[in-house]
Amino acid sequence: MPPLGIFHKPKKEDEKPEMPPSENAENTENKGKEENIEKTYLKAMPLRDLSDLEGIKNEVKNGNILILRITPLASKNIEDVKSAVNELYEFAESIGGDIARLGEERIVICPQNVRIWREKTPVTSEPVPTAA
Protein backbone atom coordinates (compact mmCIF):
# COMPACT_ATOMS: atom_id res chain seq x y z
CA MET A 1 0.00 0.00 0.00
CA PRO A 2 1.55 3.34 -1.01
CA PRO A 3 2.05 5.99 1.69
CA LEU A 4 -0.60 8.66 1.97
CA GLY A 5 1.93 11.45 1.86
CA ILE A 6 0.83 13.01 5.15
CA PHE A 7 3.41 11.42 7.40
CA HIS A 8 6.96 12.59 7.90
CA LYS A 9 9.93 10.29 8.00
CA PRO A 10 10.66 9.34 11.64
CA LYS A 11 13.72 10.96 13.15
CA LYS A 12 16.73 9.03 14.36
CA GLU A 13 16.88 8.28 18.09
CA ASP A 14 19.55 10.88 18.87
CA GLU A 15 17.91 13.77 17.01
CA LYS A 16 15.99 16.27 19.09
CA PRO A 17 12.36 16.64 17.94
CA GLU A 18 11.45 19.91 16.28
CA MET A 19 9.36 22.13 18.50
CA PRO A 20 6.73 24.40 17.01
CA PRO A 21 6.96 28.02 18.10
CA SER A 22 4.98 29.09 21.13
CA GLU A 23 1.63 30.46 20.08
CA ASN A 24 1.00 33.36 22.42
CA ALA A 25 0.67 35.99 19.70
CA GLU A 26 -2.65 37.39 18.59
CA ASN A 27 -4.47 35.50 15.87
CA THR A 28 -4.97 38.07 13.10
CA GLU A 29 -8.02 36.26 11.72
CA ASN A 30 -9.91 36.62 14.99
CA LYS A 31 -8.77 40.12 15.98
CA GLY A 32 -11.50 41.87 17.89
CA LYS A 33 -13.22 38.62 18.87
CA GLU A 34 -10.64 37.58 21.44
CA GLU A 35 -7.52 39.42 22.46
CA ASN A 36 -5.22 36.43 22.81
CA ILE A 37 -5.82 32.97 21.40
CA GLU A 38 -3.43 30.27 22.57
CA LYS A 39 -3.03 27.07 20.59
CA THR A 40 -2.76 23.61 22.08
CA TYR A 41 -0.24 21.32 20.46
CA LEU A 42 -0.13 17.53 20.58
CA LYS A 43 3.56 16.68 20.78
CA ALA A 44 5.24 13.29 20.62
CA MET A 45 8.69 13.07 22.13
CA PRO A 46 11.02 10.55 23.72
CA LEU A 47 11.79 10.50 27.44
CA ARG A 48 15.54 9.94 27.42
CA ASP A 49 16.60 11.15 30.86
CA LEU A 50 15.16 12.34 34.16
CA SER A 51 16.42 15.81 33.27
CA ASP A 52 13.73 15.89 30.51
CA LEU A 53 10.97 16.04 33.15
CA GLU A 54 11.14 19.80 33.75
CA GLY A 55 10.72 20.53 30.05
CA ILE A 56 7.81 18.09 29.86
CA LYS A 57 6.12 19.74 32.83
CA ASN A 58 6.58 23.19 31.26
CA GLU A 59 5.01 21.99 28.01
CA VAL A 60 1.96 20.67 29.87
CA LYS A 61 1.72 23.84 31.99
CA ASN A 62 1.67 25.78 28.70
CA GLY A 63 -1.39 23.78 27.66
CA ASN A 64 0.18 21.19 25.37
CA ILE A 65 -0.60 17.47 25.28
CA LEU A 66 2.43 15.18 25.25
CA ILE A 67 2.83 11.60 24.10
CA LEU A 68 6.04 10.35 25.67
CA ARG A 69 7.92 7.33 24.43
CA ILE A 70 9.55 5.84 27.51
CA THR A 71 11.63 3.16 25.74
CA PRO A 72 14.82 5.29 25.53
CA LEU A 73 14.88 5.73 29.31
CA ALA A 74 13.73 2.16 29.97
CA SER A 75 16.68 0.82 27.98
CA LYS A 76 18.99 2.65 30.40
CA ASN A 77 17.32 2.20 33.79
CA ILE A 78 13.86 0.81 34.58
CA GLU A 79 13.93 2.37 38.07
CA ASP A 80 14.28 5.80 36.47
CA VAL A 81 11.19 5.06 34.36
CA LYS A 82 9.19 4.22 37.49
CA SER A 83 10.45 7.37 39.20
CA ALA A 84 9.67 9.54 36.15
CA VAL A 85 6.15 8.13 35.72
CA ASN A 86 5.39 8.60 39.43
CA GLU A 87 6.66 12.18 39.30
CA LEU A 88 4.59 12.93 36.18
CA TYR A 89 1.51 11.33 37.76
CA GLU A 90 1.85 13.53 40.86
CA PHE A 91 2.44 16.56 38.63
CA ALA A 92 -0.66 15.84 36.52
CA GLU A 93 -2.77 15.51 39.67
CA SER A 94 -1.36 18.71 41.15
CA ILE A 95 -2.36 20.80 38.11
CA GLY A 96 -5.70 19.04 37.58
CA GLY A 97 -4.43 17.38 34.40
CA ASP A 98 -4.61 13.76 33.30
CA ILE A 99 -2.11 11.00 32.52
CA ALA A 100 -2.53 7.52 31.07
CA ARG A 101 -0.56 4.65 29.60
CA LEU A 102 -0.71 4.04 25.85
CA GLY A 103 0.44 0.47 25.36
CA GLU A 104 3.83 -0.74 26.52
CA GLU A 105 6.02 2.09 25.27
CA ARG A 106 4.09 5.34 25.67
CA ILE A 107 2.28 7.55 28.12
CA VAL A 108 0.13 10.59 27.42
CA ILE A 109 -0.02 13.58 29.74
CA CYS A 110 -2.61 16.33 29.35
CA PRO A 111 -3.15 19.80 30.81
CA GLN A 112 -6.00 20.86 33.06
CA ASN A 113 -8.60 21.42 30.32
CA VAL A 114 -8.19 17.98 28.67
CA ARG A 115 -9.44 14.62 29.92
CA ILE A 116 -8.43 11.18 28.66
CA TRP A 117 -11.37 8.95 27.84
CA ARG A 118 -11.17 5.56 29.51
CA GLU A 119 -13.51 2.74 28.60
CA LYS A 120 -15.26 1.43 31.67
CA THR A 121 -15.21 -2.36 31.73
CA PRO A 122 -17.83 -4.32 33.62
CA VAL A 123 -16.68 -6.07 36.78
CA THR A 124 -16.73 -9.86 36.43
CA SER A 125 -15.93 -12.66 38.81
CA GLU A 126 -13.41 -14.13 36.35
CA PRO A 127 -9.71 -13.46 37.01
CA VAL A 128 -8.19 -10.75 34.88
CA PRO A 129 -5.12 -11.81 32.86
CA THR A 130 -1.95 -9.91 33.69
CA ALA A 131 1.18 -9.18 31.72
CA ALA A 132 3.38 -10.65 34.46
C-alpha positions as a printed Julia matrix, in Angstrom:
132×3 Matrix{Float64}:
   0.0     0.0    0.0
   1.55    3.34  -1.01
   2.05    5.99   1.69
  -0.6     8.66   1.97
   1.93   11.45   1.86
   0.83   13.01   5.15
   3.41   11.42   7.4
   6.96   12.59   7.9
   9.93   10.29   8.0
  10.66    9.34  11.64
  13.72   10.96  13.15
  16.73    9.03  14.36
  16.88    8.28  18.09
  19.55   10.88  18.87
  17.91   13.77  17.01
  15.99   16.27  19.09
  12.36   16.64  17.94
  11.45   19.91  16.28
   9.36   22.13  18.5
   6.73   24.4   17.01
   6.96   28.02  18.1
   4.98   29.09  21.13
   1.63   30.46  20.08
   1.0    33.36  22.42
   0.67   35.99  19.7
  -2.65   37.39  18.59
  -4.47   35.5   15.87
  -4.97   38.07  13.1
  -8.02   36.26  11.72
  -9.91   36.62  14.99
  -8.77   40.12  15.98
 -11.5    41.87  17.89
 -13.22   38.62  18.87
 -10.64   37.58  21.44
  -7.52   39.42  22.46
  -5.22   36.43  22.81
  -5.82   32.97  21.4
  -3.43   30.27  22.57
  -3.03   27.07  20.59
  -2.76   23.61  22.08
  -0.24   21.32  20.46
  -0.13   17.53  20.58
   3.56   16.68  20.78
   5.24   13.29  20.62
   8.69   13.07  22.13
  11.02   10.55  23.72
  11.79   10.5   27.44
  15.54    9.94  27.42
  16.6    11.15  30.86
  15.16   12.34  34.16
  16.42   15.81  33.27
  13.73   15.89  30.51
  10.97   16.04  33.15
  11.14   19.8   33.75
  10.72   20.53  30.05
   7.81   18.09  29.86
   6.12   19.74  32.83
   6.58   23.19  31.26
   5.01   21.99  28.01
   1.96   20.67  29.87
   1.72   23.84  31.99
   1.67   25.78  28.7
  -1.39   23.78  27.66
   0.18   21.19  25.37
  -0.6    17.47  25.28
   2.43   15.18  25.25
   2.83   11.6   24.1
   6.04   10.35  25.67
   7.92    7.33  24.43
   9.55    5.84  27.51
  11.63    3.16  25.74
  14.82    5.29  25.53
  14.88    5.73  29.31
  13.73    2.16  29.97
  16.68    0.82  27.98
  18.99    2.65  30.4
  17.32    2.2   33.79
  13.86    0.81  34.58
  13.93    2.37  38.07
  14.28    5.8   36.47
  11.19    5.06  34.36
   9.19    4.22  37.49
  10.45    7.37  39.2
   9.67    9.54  36.15
   6.15    8.13  35.72
   5.39    8.6   39.43
   6.66   12.18  39.3
   4.59   12.93  36.18
   1.51   11.33  37.76
   1.85   13.53  40.86
   2.44   16.56  38.63
  -0.66   15.84  36.52
  -2.77   15.51  39.67
  -1.36   18.71  41.15
  -2.36   20.8   38.11
  -5.7    19.04  37.58
  -4.43   17.38  34.4
  -4.61   13.76  33.3
  -2.11   11.0   32.52
  -2.53    7.52  31.07
  -0.56    4.65  29.6
  -0.71    4.04  25.85
   0.44    0.47  25.36
   3.83   -0.74  26.52
   6.02    2.09  25.27
   4.09    5.34  25.67
   2.28    7.55  28.12
   0.13   10.59  27.42
  -0.02   13.58  29.74
  -2.61   16.33  29.35
  -3.15   19.8   30.81
  -6.0    20.86  33.06
  -8.6    21.42  30.32
  -8.19   17.98  28.67
  -9.44   14.62  29.92
  -8.43   11.18  28.66
 -11.37    8.95  27.84
 -11.17    5.56  29.51
 -13.51    2.74  28.6
 -15.26    1.43  31.67
 -15.21   -2.36  31.73
 -17.83   -4.32  33.62
 -16.68   -6.07  36.78
 -16.73   -9.86  36.43
 -15.93  -12.66  38.81
 -13.41  -14.13  36.35
  -9.71  -13.46  37.01
  -8.19  -10.75  34.88
  -5.12  -11.81  32.86
  -1.95   -9.91  33.69
   1.18   -9.18  31.72
   3.38  -10.65  34.46
